Amino acid sequence: MKKLLLSLTAFTLLVAPCLAQYKFIAVNYPGASNTQIFAVNNSGQYVGAFYDAQVNGHAMYFDGKTLSALDPNGVIGTAPNSFAFSLNNRGDIAGSYTDADGASHGYLYNHGKITDIEFPGGFNTQAFGVNDLRPVIGVFTDSAKAVRFFVTQRGL
């Protein structure tokens, strides 16, 4: 019985630091009807989307200081809907946007530069993830209208 009590005490002392309290911060994009966060990197930067009064999604990015629309004057910021789904520790952001016809397009965003990602022969490509080596994962629709998955081989 004494060994059991000592074991339980030791286990409690080892586990207690793992039960530390989290600090929560509410994230609300100014003027948005809804805000969603999809990913965070090791520096505490995060990406997601906010929704306007017409319920259109707009990709957003928190750089550690400021929460802002991603590329507000460019392709993503002017798209009817855009989303930032993933970011790595290098500052690369993967996501998707729709054009005026409603077709989806994947992208990789890096420090103001947008690289479109379109699966060859597919349509409605969306990029959902990027890691520090820069391969991108996502989905596309093939000619038979089946949803397929892709990973880029060497990054972009």
Secondary structure, DSSP 4 states (H G I P E B T S, - for coil): -HHHHHHHHHHHHHHGGGGPPP-------TT-SEEEEEEE-TTS-EEEEEE-TT--EEEEEE-SS-EEESSTTSHHHHSSEEEEEEE-TTSEEEEEEE-TTS-EEEEEEETTEEEEE--TT-EEEEEEEE-TT--EEEEEE-TTS-EEEEE-SS--
